[in-house]
Structure formats: C-alpha cells, structure tokens
Amino acid sequence: MNNKFKLKKGDEVIILAGKDKGKTGKIVKMIPKQMKAIVSEINRVKKNQKPDNNQPGGIIDKEMPMHISNLSFYDPELKKGIRIGYKFDNNKKIRFNKSSGKDI
C-alpha cells in the first residue's frame, strides 16, 4: 500500500491529541509505512539505553513517533491548525490553505 500525505518533512505542525495537545513543532522524519511522524521536542519519553561502542549508557530523552491523524499543519498568521489542499498551476502541484486559499 502506497501512503501519501499532505504533510512533509520540515512542516510546522500543531498537535491535536495526546499529552502534548496544543503544542507546535517541526516534522523531523516521516514514517509512511506506519503512518507516523517524528516531531521535534514533542512526545518525548525517557529510555534506558545500553552502552555501545559509540555512546555511553544511561537514561536518555527520545522523541517517539506520533500518528499522522494527530497532527495538523500550523498557520502562524491564524495561530491554529489548517487543512491543506492541492491544486495544479502550469503543471506544478502546489499546496494551499483550504480556508483562505493562500499558497503554502
């Protein structure tokens, strides 16, 4: 199954559900097969890590993946999450804000 998302790596998103609801962050990594994304400074957990050749052991803070349905594109002008649509302009696919119609 080929999953396609309107959110991309580097997009500013707002969290819709979970312990970090209402916070914003940038997408660091997309995981399409699991339909998840890793957002910077969001959904952090403490993890016990064994020592390795390159890094010491101990308790580390790690960002865990969040499901795509709990994320929404953040519009800094409106200060809220918005829906994204696609349109074609001169054979180029452009993302736009569905509520205001502005290009992203």
N, C-alpha and C positions, 0 to 999 in steps of 0.2 A: 504494500500500500504506500502510495506516494503522498506524504502530508505536505501541504503548502500553507504558509502562514502569512498574515499581513504584517506581523511584527518582524523586525530584523535585528541582527546584532548591532549594538550601538544606539538603539532607540531608547528614549526616555519613557519609562512606563510607571503607572501607578498601580498599587496592589489593591485588588478588590475584595479579597477574602483572606482569612488566616490571621496569625498573630501579629503580622506587620501591616494590617489593613490601613490604607490611607497614606503610607509612605511611598516615596518615589525613588527610583534608581535607574541605572543604565543596564541594558542586557549585555552580559559578558559573553555568554555562549548559548547557542540554541541546540537542543537535542530533539530532532524531528521524529525519530523512531519512537520515543517515549512521550512525545507531545509536551515537552517540558523546556524550560529556560532557566538559566542561572542569572540572577540579578545581583549587581554589586551592592554590598552592605545590607542585603535583605535575606531573611530566612537563614540566619547564622545559627550554627549548633556547635557544641563543644564535642571534640572527637579525640579519643585516646589513640595515639599513633605510636607504633613500634619504631625503635631506631633503625635507620637504614644506613647504607654506605654514605649517602649524600646529606642526610638530615638527621638531627637528634630526635629522640622520642619525647613523649610528653603529651600534655593536653593542648590541642590547637583549636582555633576557631575556624570553621569552614562554612562556606556558602553552599547550601543544598539546592537542588533544582525545584522549581515551582511549576505547577501545571499552567499551560497557556491560558486556560479559561479564567484563571485568577488574575490575569494581567490585562491592562488596557493602556493604549497609547496616551501619554500625558501631554496636554496642550498648556504651555506656560502662560499664554495670554488669558485663557479661560480659567486656568488653575483647576482643571478637572480632567477626567478621562474622556476620550472621544472615540468614535468609531471611524474606521478607515475604509475607504473605497478605492477602486481602481478606475482609471479612465485612460484612453489612448489618445495621444497627441502627436501627430506626424510619425506614426508607427513606433512611438515610445510609450511604455507603460508607466504611468505616473500615479502615485498615491495622493489622495486628497482627503480632507476633513469632511465627513458627511454632513455635519451640522452647518458649517459655514461655507463649504465649497472651496476653501483655500487649498493650494497645493502644499504638500509636505516636502 
